[in-house]
Structures are given as structure tokens and as C-alpha cells.
Amino acid sequence: MKYFKKFMKFVKLSNLKFLSHISNYITLYCIVLRCIVWQAEKKVKELQNELDDLSQRLDEAGGATQAQVSRAHTST
């Protein structure tokens, strides 16, 4: 809060043009943040799908290995 008070000492509220620029920068910053969050969420979904795929492949490989072990014990 103290930084805001210091900032307001330098900025006159009547200077609407300056405040308009600040508002535009804040809006742009929020848009950039939303894009970053959207990209992060997209990447998380991609990684979840990849993990699901790898888990499924591991289960399939483990099943094949179990069948091979069972056959080896039955044939001896």
C-alpha cells in the first residue's frame, strides 16, 4: 500500500491521459497472463494424454510379459 501512496504522489488524478495509458498497459498485461495460463493448461492436458498413453502401453507390455512368464512356467 505504501508504494501505491508514493505512486499517487507523482500522478495527478486529473491527468486522465496518463491514467488511460496505465489502464491500457494493465489490460494488455492481463491478456498476456491469460494467454500464458491458457498455454500452460493446454500443455498440462497434452502431458496428461501422453502419460495416459504411456500407462496404457506399459499395461499392455506388462500383460504380454506376464503371458510369456506363464508360458515359460507351463512348458517346463
Summary of the structure (lengths in Angstrom):
residues: 76
radius of gyration: 29.3
end to end distance: 79.2
largest distance: 93.0
contacts: 138
relative contact order: 0.05
helix: 91%
strand: 0%
